[in-house]
């Protein structure tokens, strides 16, 4: 998939990193829905708390991928978070 993105669509490395991030996050959300159920994951609806959490996570993923990305730095001053915009 990354080969196609790089050489067919001509995506740069920042865009491919965003694509990889989205794939990992969406698959982890679907894994959460899948492992909570013994049968098919659509057999029962998730609890209100789980559904709210998943929707907030989806909104956060969309916002981070639309606006930019969060760069985490560890240093002598502790943990620092910085939002870096990659929009063109």
Chimera marker file (.cmm) of the C-alpha trace (Angstrom):
<marker_set name="trace">
<marker id="1" x="0.000" y="0.000" z="0.000" r="1" g="1" b="0" radius="0.5"/>
<marker id="2" x="2.833" y="2.389" z="0.826" r="1" g="1" b="0" radius="0.5"/>
<marker id="3" x="4.576" y="1.494" z="-2.417" r="1" g="1" b="0" radius="0.5"/>
<marker id="4" x="1.443" y="2.481" z="-4.336" r="1" g="1" b="0" radius="0.5"/>
<marker id="5" x="1.133" y="5.678" z="-2.325" r="1" g="1" b="0" radius="0.5"/>
<marker id="6" x="4.764" y="6.611" z="-2.875" r="1" g="1" b="0" radius="0.5"/>
<marker id="7" x="5.338" y="5.676" z="-6.495" r="1" g="1" b="0" radius="0.5"/>
<marker id="8" x="1.874" y="5.674" z="-8.094" r="1" g="1" b="0" radius="0.5"/>
<marker id="9" x="0.278" y="8.644" z="-6.305" r="1" g="1" b="0" radius="0.5"/>
<marker id="10" x="3.539" y="10.477" z="-5.570" r="1" g="1" b="0" radius="0.5"/>
<marker id="11" x="2.871" y="11.051" z="-1.869" r="1" g="1" b="0" radius="0.5"/>
<marker id="12" x="5.673" y="12.502" z="0.231" r="1" g="1" b="0" radius="0.5"/>
<marker id="13" x="6.988" y="10.915" z="3.426" r="1" g="1" b="0" radius="0.5"/>
<marker id="14" x="4.933" y="13.177" z="5.732" r="1" g="1" b="0" radius="0.5"/>
<marker id="15" x="1.717" y="12.125" z="4.014" r="1" g="1" b="0" radius="0.5"/>
<marker id="16" x="2.735" y="8.458" z="4.180" r="1" g="1" b="0" radius="0.5"/>
<marker id="17" x="3.450" y="8.863" z="7.908" r="1" g="1" b="0" radius="0.5"/>
<marker id="18" x="-0.037" y="10.305" z="8.365" r="1" g="1" b="0" radius="0.5"/>
<marker id="19" x="-1.506" y="7.383" z="6.406" r="1" g="1" b="0" radius="0.5"/>
<marker id="20" x="0.361" y="4.874" z="8.586" r="1" g="1" b="0" radius="0.5"/>
<marker id="21" x="-0.843" y="6.675" z="11.728" r="1" g="1" b="0" radius="0.5"/>
<marker id="22" x="-4.451" y="6.557" z="10.539" r="1" g="1" b="0" radius="0.5"/>
<marker id="23" x="-4.233" y="2.867" z="9.647" r="1" g="1" b="0" radius="0.5"/>
<marker id="24" x="-2.835" y="2.002" z="13.081" r="1" g="1" b="0" radius="0.5"/>
<marker id="25" x="-5.393" y="4.090" z="14.966" r="1" g="1" b="0" radius="0.5"/>
<marker id="26" x="-8.452" y="2.898" z="13.045" r="1" g="1" b="0" radius="0.5"/>
<marker id="27" x="-7.372" y="-0.734" z="13.326" r="1" g="1" b="0" radius="0.5"/>
<marker id="28" x="-6.908" y="-0.354" z="17.082" r="1" g="1" b="0" radius="0.5"/>
<marker id="29" x="-10.422" y="1.103" z="17.376" r="1" g="1" b="0" radius="0.5"/>
<marker id="30" x="-11.874" y="-1.797" z="15.412" r="1" g="1" b="0" radius="0.5"/>
<marker id="31" x="-9.859" y="-4.252" z="17.517" r="1" g="1" b="0" radius="0.5"/>
<marker id="32" x="-11.421" y="-2.755" z="20.638" r="1" g="1" b="0" radius="0.5"/>
<marker id="33" x="-14.885" y="-3.374" z="19.199" r="1" g="1" b="0" radius="0.5"/>
<marker id="34" x="-13.929" y="-6.865" z="18.068" r="1" g="1" b="0" radius="0.5"/>
<marker id="35" x="-12.396" y="-8.249" z="21.270" r="1" g="1" b="0" radius="0.5"/>
<marker id="36" x="-15.273" y="-7.213" z="23.517" r="1" g="1" b="0" radius="0.5"/>
<marker id="37" x="-17.685" y="-9.610" z="21.783" r="1" g="1" b="0" radius="0.5"/>
<marker id="38" x="-17.580" y="-13.417" z="21.591" r="1" g="1" b="0" radius="0.5"/>
<marker id="39" x="-19.529" y="-13.518" z="18.349" r="1" g="1" b="0" radius="0.5"/>
<marker id="40" x="-19.509" y="-10.978" z="15.511" r="1" g="1" b="0" radius="0.5"/>
<marker id="41" x="-18.680" y="-7.488" z="16.756" r="1" g="1" b="0" radius="0.5"/>
<marker id="42" x="-21.975" y="-6.147" z="15.417" r="1" g="1" b="0" radius="0.5"/>
<marker id="43" x="-24.002" y="-8.686" z="17.449" r="1" g="1" b="0" radius="0.5"/>
<marker id="44" x="-24.534" y="-6.198" z="20.263" r="1" g="1" b="0" radius="0.5"/>
<marker id="45" x="-24.097" y="-2.482" z="20.568" r="1" g="1" b="0" radius="0.5"/>
<marker id="46" x="-21.291" y="-1.104" z="22.737" r="1" g="1" b="0" radius="0.5"/>
<marker id="47" x="-22.040" y="0.640" z="26.010" r="1" g="1" b="0" radius="0.5"/>
<marker id="48" x="-22.657" y="4.371" z="25.996" r="1" g="1" b="0" radius="0.5"/>
<marker id="49" x="-19.269" y="5.024" z="27.608" r="1" g="1" b="0" radius="0.5"/>
<marker id="50" x="-17.371" y="2.929" z="25.060" r="1" g="1" b="0" radius="0.5"/>
<marker id="51" x="-19.265" y="4.455" z="22.139" r="1" g="1" b="0" radius="0.5"/>
<marker id="52" x="-18.619" y="7.986" z="23.426" r="1" g="1" b="0" radius="0.5"/>
<marker id="53" x="-14.931" y="7.225" z="23.899" r="1" g="1" b="0" radius="0.5"/>
<marker id="54" x="-14.614" y="5.744" z="20.404" r="1" g="1" b="0" radius="0.5"/>
<marker id="55" x="-16.368" y="8.720" z="18.811" r="1" g="1" b="0" radius="0.5"/>
<marker id="56" x="-14.146" y="11.179" z="20.689" r="1" g="1" b="0" radius="0.5"/>
<marker id="57" x="-11.093" y="9.227" z="19.582" r="1" g="1" b="0" radius="0.5"/>
<marker id="58" x="-12.279" y="9.295" z="15.969" r="1" g="1" b="0" radius="0.5"/>
<marker id="59" x="-12.776" y="13.058" z="16.208" r="1" g="1" b="0" radius="0.5"/>
<marker id="60" x="-9.304" y="13.497" z="17.713" r="1" g="1" b="0" radius="0.5"/>
<marker id="61" x="-7.697" y="11.359" z="14.999" r="1" g="1" b="0" radius="0.5"/>
<marker id="62" x="-9.507" y="13.330" z="12.305" r="1" g="1" b="0" radius="0.5"/>
<marker id="63" x="-8.478" y="16.650" z="13.854" r="1" g="1" b="0" radius="0.5"/>
<marker id="64" x="-4.825" y="15.674" z="14.245" r="1" g="1" b="0" radius="0.5"/>
<marker id="65" x="-4.623" y="14.325" z="10.697" r="1" g="1" b="0" radius="0.5"/>
<marker id="66" x="-6.410" y="17.357" z="9.236" r="1" g="1" b="0" radius="0.5"/>
<marker id="67" x="-4.566" y="20.077" z="11.149" r="1" g="1" b="0" radius="0.5"/>
<marker id="68" x="-1.168" y="18.520" z="11.715" r="1" g="1" b="0" radius="0.5"/>
<marker id="69" x="0.468" y="16.142" z="14.091" r="1" g="1" b="0" radius="0.5"/>
<marker id="70" x="1.524" y="16.142" z="17.716" r="1" g="1" b="0" radius="0.5"/>
<marker id="71" x="5.246" y="15.952" z="18.265" r="1" g="1" b="0" radius="0.5"/>
<marker id="72" x="6.251" y="14.584" z="21.653" r="1" g="1" b="0" radius="0.5"/>
<marker id="73" x="9.626" y="15.589" z="23.012" r="1" g="1" b="0" radius="0.5"/>
<marker id="74" x="11.331" y="14.225" z="26.079" r="1" g="1" b="0" radius="0.5"/>
<marker id="75" x="13.983" y="16.434" z="27.558" r="1" g="1" b="0" radius="0.5"/>
<marker id="76" x="15.448" y="17.713" z="30.790" r="1" g="1" b="0" radius="0.5"/>
<marker id="77" x="12.361" y="19.875" z="31.270" r="1" g="1" b="0" radius="0.5"/>
<marker id="78" x="10.044" y="16.875" z="31.112" r="1" g="1" b="0" radius="0.5"/>
<marker id="79" x="7.467" y="15.971" z="28.508" r="1" g="1" b="0" radius="0.5"/>
<marker id="80" x="6.542" y="18.643" z="25.954" r="1" g="1" b="0" radius="0.5"/>
<marker id="81" x="3.763" y="18.377" z="23.393" r="1" g="1" b="0" radius="0.5"/>
<marker id="82" x="3.725" y="20.527" z="20.282" r="1" g="1" b="0" radius="0.5"/>
<marker id="83" x="1.236" y="20.610" z="17.421" r="1" g="1" b="0" radius="0.5"/>
<marker id="84" x="3.039" y="20.868" z="14.097" r="1" g="1" b="0" radius="0.5"/>
<marker id="85" x="0.900" y="21.812" z="11.108" r="1" g="1" b="0" radius="0.5"/>
<marker id="86" x="1.583" y="19.838" z="7.941" r="1" g="1" b="0" radius="0.5"/>
<marker id="87" x="-1.270" y="21.287" z="5.864" r="1" g="1" b="0" radius="0.5"/>
<marker id="88" x="-0.482" y="22.712" z="2.440" r="1" g="1" b="0" radius="0.5"/>
<link id1="1" id2="2" r="1" g="1" b="0" radius="0.2"/>
<link id1="2" id2="3" r="1" g="1" b="0" radius="0.2"/>
<link id1="3" id2="4" r="1" g="1" b="0" radius="0.2"/>
<link id1="4" id2="5" r="1" g="1" b="0" radius="0.2"/>
<link id1="5" id2="6" r="1" g="1" b="0" radius="0.2"/>
<link id1="6" id2="7" r="1" g="1" b="0" radius="0.2"/>
<link id1="7" id2="8" r="1" g="1" b="0" radius="0.2"/>
<link id1="8" id2="9" r="1" g="1" b="0" radius="0.2"/>
<link id1="9" id2="10" r="1" g="1" b="0" radius="0.2"/>
<link id1="10" id2="11" r="1" g="1" b="0" radius="0.2"/>
<link id1="11" id2="12" r="1" g="1" b="0" radius="0.2"/>
<link id1="12" id2="13" r="1" g="1" b="0" radius="0.2"/>
<link id1="13" id2="14" r="1" g="1" b="0" radius="0.2"/>
<link id1="14" id2="15" r="1" g="1" b="0" radius="0.2"/>
<link id1="15" id2="16" r="1" g="1" b="0" radius="0.2"/>
<link id1="16" id2="17" r="1" g="1" b="0" radius="0.2"/>
<link id1="17" id2="18" r="1" g="1" b="0" radius="0.2"/>
<link id1="18" id2="19" r="1" g="1" b="0" radius="0.2"/>
<link id1="19" id2="20" r="1" g="1" b="0" radius="0.2"/>
<link id1="20" id2="21" r="1" g="1" b="0" radius="0.2"/>
<link id1="21" id2="22" r="1" g="1" b="0" radius="0.2"/>
<link id1="22" id2="23" r="1" g="1" b="0" radius="0.2"/>
<link id1="23" id2="24" r="1" g="1" b="0" radius="0.2"/>
<link id1="24" id2="25" r="1" g="1" b="0" radius="0.2"/>
<link id1="25" id2="26" r="1" g="1" b="0" radius="0.2"/>
<link id1="26" id2="27" r="1" g="1" b="0" radius="0.2"/>
<link id1="27" id2="28" r="1" g="1" b="0" radius="0.2"/>
<link id1="28" id2="29" r="1" g="1" b="0" radius="0.2"/>
<link id1="29" id2="30" r="1" g="1" b="0" radius="0.2"/>
<link id1="30" id2="31" r="1" g="1" b="0" radius="0.2"/>
<link id1="31" id2="32" r="1" g="1" b="0" radius="0.2"/>
<link id1="32" id2="33" r="1" g="1" b="0" radius="0.2"/>
<link id1="33" id2="34" r="1" g="1" b="0" radius="0.2"/>
<link id1="34" id2="35" r="1" g="1" b="0" radius="0.2"/>
<link id1="35" id2="36" r="1" g="1" b="0" radius="0.2"/>
<link id1="36" id2="37" r="1" g="1" b="0" radius="0.2"/>
<link id1="37" id2="38" r="1" g="1" b="0" radius="0.2"/>
<link id1="38" id2="39" r="1" g="1" b="0" radius="0.2"/>
<link id1="39" id2="40" r="1" g="1" b="0" radius="0.2"/>
<link id1="40" id2="41" r="1" g="1" b="0" radius="0.2"/>
<link id1="41" id2="42" r="1" g="1" b="0" radius="0.2"/>
<link id1="42" id2="43" r="1" g="1" b="0" radius="0.2"/>
<link id1="43" id2="44" r="1" g="1" b="0" radius="0.2"/>
<link id1="44" id2="45" r="1" g="1" b="0" radius="0.2"/>
<link id1="45" id2="46" r="1" g="1" b="0" radius="0.2"/>
<link id1="46" id2="47" r="1" g="1" b="0" radius="0.2"/>
<link id1="47" id2="48" r="1" g="1" b="0" radius="0.2"/>
<link id1="48" id2="49" r="1" g="1" b="0" radius="0.2"/>
<link id1="49" id2="50" r="1" g="1" b="0" radius="0.2"/>
<link id1="50" id2="51" r="1" g="1" b="0" radius="0.2"/>
<link id1="51" id2="52" r="1" g="1" b="0" radius="0.2"/>
<link id1="52" id2="53" r="1" g="1" b="0" radius="0.2"/>
<link id1="53" id2="54" r="1" g="1" b="0" radius="0.2"/>
<link id1="54" id2="55" r="1" g="1" b="0" radius="0.2"/>
<link id1="55" id2="56" r="1" g="1" b="0" radius="0.2"/>
<link id1="56" id2="57" r="1" g="1" b="0" radius="0.2"/>
<link id1="57" id2="58" r="1" g="1" b="0" radius="0.2"/>
<link id1="58" id2="59" r="1" g="1" b="0" radius="0.2"/>
<link id1="59" id2="60" r="1" g="1" b="0" radius="0.2"/>
<link id1="60" id2="61" r="1" g="1" b="0" radius="0.2"/>
<link id1="61" id2="62" r="1" g="1" b="0" radius="0.2"/>
<link id1="62" id2="63" r="1" g="1" b="0" radius="0.2"/>
<link id1="63" id2="64" r="1" g="1" b="0" radius="0.2"/>
<link id1="64" id2="65" r="1" g="1" b="0" radius="0.2"/>
<link id1="65" id2="66" r="1" g="1" b="0" radius="0.2"/>
<link id1="66" id2="67" r="1" g="1" b="0" radius="0.2"/>
<link id1="67" id2="68" r="1" g="1" b="0" radius="0.2"/>
<link id1="68" id2="69" r="1" g="1" b="0" radius="0.2"/>
<link id1="69" id2="70" r="1" g="1" b="0" radius="0.2"/>
<link id1="70" id2="71" r="1" g="1" b="0" radius="0.2"/>
<link id1="71" id2="72" r="1" g="1" b="0" radius="0.2"/>
<link id1="72" id2="73" r="1" g="1" b="0" radius="0.2"/>
<link id1="73" id2="74" r="1" g="1" b="0" radius="0.2"/>
<link id1="74" id2="75" r="1" g="1" b="0" radius="0.2"/>
<link id1="75" id2="76" r="1" g="1" b="0" radius="0.2"/>
<link id1="76" id2="77" r="1" g="1" b="0" radius="0.2"/>
<link id1="77" id2="78" r="1" g="1" b="0" radius="0.2"/>
<link id1="78" id2="79" r="1" g="1" b="0" radius="0.2"/>
<link id1="79" id2="80" r="1" g="1" b="0" radius="0.2"/>
<link id1="80" id2="81" r="1" g="1" b="0" radius="0.2"/>
<link id1="81" id2="82" r="1" g="1" b="0" radius="0.2"/>
<link id1="82" id2="83" r="1" g="1" b="0" radius="0.2"/>
<link id1="83" id2="84" r="1" g="1" b="0" radius="0.2"/>
<link id1="84" id2="85" r="1" g="1" b="0" radius="0.2"/>
<link id1="85" id2="86" r="1" g="1" b="0" radius="0.2"/>
<link id1="86" id2="87" r="1" g="1" b="0" radius="0.2"/>
<link id1="87" id2="88" r="1" g="1" b="0" radius="0.2"/>
</marker_set>
